[in-house]
Each structure stands twice: as C-alpha cells, then as structure tokens.
C-alpha cells in the first residue's frame, strides 16, 4: 500500500447537468511526433455534439514539461511554439466544456501558470469522482506500480516540493537537457526489454483493491501502463486502463474512455 491518504478523499460530485465525461491519458505530445498531435487536434476540433460534458486528462499529456517558462519568450523557439500551440488549443476547447488535468510522471512540473493559460483545473492524484450513482477512483497509475521499487524511489524524490524548487531554479536549457537525458535512459530501458509493455511493472492488484475499498468505489480508472484493458479485481471491483496515443503505430492507437448513462465504454478516435 502506498502512503497516499485515499481514505480521506472527499468525493468530487459531478454537476447535475453532466451526462457524460471523457477520459484520456498518455498522449505524450511532442513536436517530434506530429501525427499524434494532429490526431489530438482533430479530436479537440470535432463538433461539440461529439464531445462529453467534461474532459479529464489523467497525466502524461505531454512527453515532457520542464517548467511553465516554456511559454515565455526566452524559451527555445521550437519547444515554446509547440507548447504554446497545445496550450492555445486547450484554452479554446475549455471555453466550450471544462477540462481537468491530473499530473503524470512526464508532466508533473506543469504548474499553475500553464494550467491557467490552458483553461484547465487541477485534479489531485487520486481523485474520487461520483456520477450516475456510482463512484470511480481516478489516478495516473504510476503510484500503484509498486514492483518497480527503483521508480517509486525516484517518484518520491521528484514529487517533493524541495526537489522541484531546486530543479526549477536551474536555467531552462539545462532543465531541457536533463529531461532529454532522462527520456533517453527510459527509452534505453524499454529497448532492453524489447519494447514489450508486458515486461513493465503493472499496477499492484492488492493495492488497487485497498484503494477502492477505502473509498467505497467500484472502478479504478488509470493510464500510465500503456496496456488498455479491463481487469476483474474480484468482489465486484474493476480496473480500467486507458489507452496511450500513438498515431504512428500499426494500427494507430488513440482512444477515449467515456462514462455516460450507458456505463464506461471506449471510443476510438
């Protein structure tokens, strides 16, 4: 069990007019992957009737976010222009329906300035959402991958306010170089495993059940693992894993999980 105080969560009750909520995660948007960005842009620009009442992003929306000063004039132009384009699209979309954002392991440094510029509201990890007489527990998912002890130690370090303050005090170019190095190390680790996601640490089932029981919820919704599926946790409990987005894959992956009066269902984009 992680040290997250799940049992003290206050339910987030969906406003009465809401009929549907869309969940996405793990788009890993970056200028080097324009196909995925264009798939996301097309999704955001669909007619309003094709969207739910709210959009919830459960982390790793960006491949990397090295600080909100990415949006400032002094930032390297390519990084700044791409970040600004994404933020502007979010802001435009947020005028039609609310957008909620939960930090992932790639974009945990996205701060209040960028959140405001994008028109998004921050969600704590985890968050308990109550709608249609049902409770779903929302999380990015990385905090529950307990078998990866090396990552859990790293996560505890970089999520501390002290570490973040020190890191954000470094020049932006240095931070971008550090994040690039960390991504390269992560990719090297994936290559060593043959890029097989089945070899990556998965969400711990016992911890997932404990979280759900602690808040009287029946479904855990998360991303992070890149293994879209539904897992039966027993005793009427389920774990629903969001799809990552990769428009260059064969076949392309881009999917929304929609919660409406019909239940929870996947919609290919």
Residue, then its C-alpha position, 0 to 999 in steps of 0.5 A: x500500500x502506498x502512503x497516499x491518504x485515499x481514505x480521506x478523499x472527499x468525493x468530487x460530485x459531478x454537476x447535475x447537468x453532466x451526462x457524460x465525461x471523457x477520459x484520456x491519458x498518455x498522449x505524450x505530445x511532442x513536436x517530434x511526433x506530429x501525427x499524434x498531435x494532429x490526431x489530438x487536434x482533430x479530436x479537440x476540433x470535432x463538433x461539440x455534439x461529439x464531445x462529453x460534458x467534461x474532459x479529464x486528462x489523467x497525466x502524461x499529456x505531454x512527453x515532457x514539461x520542464x517548467x511553465x517558462x516554456x511559454x515565455x519568450x526566452x524559451x527555445x523557439x521550437x519547444x515554446x511554439x509547440x507548447x504554446x500551440x497545445x496550450x492555445x488549443x486547450x484554452x479554446x476547447x475549455x471555453x466550450x466544456x471544462x477540462x481537468x488535468x491530473x499530473x503524470x510522471x512526464x508532466x508533473x512540473x506543469x504548474x499553475x501558470x500553464x494550467x491557467x493559460x490552458x483553461x484547465x483545473x487541477x485534479x489531485x492524484x487520486x481523485x474520487x469522482x461520483x456520477x450516475x450513482x456510482x463512484x470511480x477512483x481516478x489516478x495516473x497509475x504510476x503510484x500503484x506500480x509498486x514492483x518497480x521499487x527503483x521508480x517509486x524511489x525516484x517518484x518520491x524524490x521528484x514529487x517533493x516540493x524541495x526537489x522541484x524548487x531546486x530543479x526549477x531554479x536551474x536555467x531552462x536549457x539545462x532543465x531541457x537537457x536533463x529531461x532529454x537525458x532522462x527520456x533517453x535512459x527510459x527509452x534505453x530501458x524499454x529497448x532492453x526489454x524489447x519494447x514489450x509493455x508486458x515486461x513493465x511493472x503493472x499496477x499492484x492488484x492488492x493495492x488497487x483493491x485497498x484503494x477502492x475499498x477505502x473509498x467505497x468505489x467500484x472502478x479504478x480508472x488509470x493510464x500510465x501502463x500503456x496496456x488498455x484493458x479491463x481487469x476483474x479485481x474480484x468482489x465486484x471491483x474493476x480496473x480500467x486502463x486507458x489507452x496511450x496515443x500513438x498515431x504512428x503505430x500499426x494500427x494507430x492507437x488513440x482512444x477515449x474512455x467515456x462514462x455516460x448513462x450507458x456505463x464506461x465504454x471506449x471510443x476510438x478516435 
